[in-house]
Amino acid sequence: MSENGKFVIRDARMSDRTRIGALWKELMTLHQALDPRFVVPVDGEQKYVRHIQDMLRCRDARVLVAEEKATNTVIGYLVGELQTRPPVALPGQYGFITDVCVQEAWRRRGVGRALFEQIRRWFVLRKARSIELYVSTANPHAAAFWQEMGFSPFLKLMHLDL
């Protein structure tokens, strides 16, 4: 657990699933406004809540939440997984950050950085050799945040609608 004056970073609990789902929907709505290729199915939030439930049970995944101290409200979350590359790729185990969302009112207040630092420590303890993630090219704020965290472009995912 990591603490800041106004919020705490802790492992997510099953009881946090619904709030994490609502934050995911907020994130996807933002991405959809930036790029219409992001589509949120009608039952997307429900499916994401089930996905979080699975991640909470997975020993090679970690779900963290940022919780406002004054209200005990979840204001952000991060999902990270340990993955191993096939032998034909770069060697070793790596950390993969699948999702990060901080409630809009809490952005640029250190919440994202605190979530990242906590998962980074976990990846190091689990012997990951690197950390990777995807960033939407339509979201320059997210790209700038990750560059501040020390990330640099490595591979670029290309897309073709059919």
N, C-alpha and C positions, 0 to 999 in steps of 0.2 A: 504494500500500500504506500502511496506517495501523497504528501499533503502540500497544499498551498494555502494561503490565507483565506481564500473564498471557496475553494473546491478541493476534493480529494479524488485521487485515482485509485480504483480498486478493481478486483476481479468481478466480472458480472455474475449475477445470480439468476436463477430461473425466473424469479419474480421481476427481473428487469426486461424480459423479452418484449413485452408490449411497448414499453417506452422506446426501446431500441428500434422496434419496427416503425414507430411513428417518426423517429429521427431519420431512418432510412428513407421513408416516404418523402420527408422534407428534402433530403439530399437528391433523391431521384427527380422530384419536381423541379429543383434548381437545374439539374443536368438536362432535363427535358426542355426547359426554357432556353438553355444555351445551345442545344443540339437536338432536333426532333427525332434523331435515330434512337435516343433513349426513350423507350416505351415502358410505361408502368402498367402492367396488366391489372384488371379489376381486383383480382385476388393476390396481387403481388406482395402486399404488406403481410398478409396471412402466411404466404409461402416463405417470406423472409424471416418471420418470427419462428417458423419451424426450422429453418436453416440455422438460426442462432441457437436454438435448442440443441441441434446436432453438434454445433461447434462447441457449446458448453460441455458436452459429453466427450469430446475428442481429446485425446491426450497430446496430440501434436498441434493443437490449436489453443489460442487464448483469446478471450473476449474481455476487454477492459472497458470500464465506464468511468466517466468523470461525473462526480456528484456534487451539486452545490451544497455546501455545508449548512447554510441557514434553513434550507427547505427540504433537504434530502432528495432533491429532484435530479434525475439523470439528465445532464446537459450535453453529453457527448459520449461517443463510443469508438472503439477501434477493434478490428478483428485481424489477428495475425495467425499464420500457419507455418509450420516447418515443412519444407518440401525437399525432396532429393531429386537431383537431375539424373537423367539416364546417362549411361557411360559414354555416349557419343557427344555429350555437351560439356560445358564447363563443369569441372568436378565438384563434388561435395554437396553438403546440405546447405540450404539457404532459407532465410525467412522471407515470407511473402505477406505483405499487408494487403488484405482484400478489400477492406472498407474502413473509412474514417468519416465521421460526421460530428460536427460541433454545432449546437443550436446557434442560430444566427446572432442572437443577442450576446453570446459568449465568445464569438470569434475575435481574433486579435487580442486575446487576454491571457494567452499562455496555456490554454486548455489543450489544443492540438499538440503543442510541443511537449507537454507533460505526458500525454498519452503515448506519443512516439518514444520518448525517453524510457518509459516503463517497458514497452514492448521490445525496444532495442536491448535493454538489459536482459530480458528473458531470452531473446535470440542468442545473445552472447553466452549465457549460461547453458543453453542447449547446443552449443558448438556450431551455430550457423556461421558460414564464411562470408555471407553478404545478406543484404536485404533488397528486395525488389517490390515494385508496385506498378500499377497502371495509373496514368493521369490523363484525364480527358483533355485533348488539345483545345477544346472549346472553353475550358475553365482556367484562365490565366492566373487566378488567385491561388488555385490549388497547385499549379506548377511552380509559382513563386514560393509558396510555403515549403514544398518539398526541396526546392533548391536551397532554401535557408537551412533546412535540416541536413544538408550536405549531399543530397542526391544529384546525380548528373545523368543525362540521357545515355542509354545503353543500346537498346533495340527500339525500333519504332514499329508499332502495330499498324498495319495498313488495312484498309477496309474497302470493300466493293459491294454495293447493294445489287442483288440479282432480281 
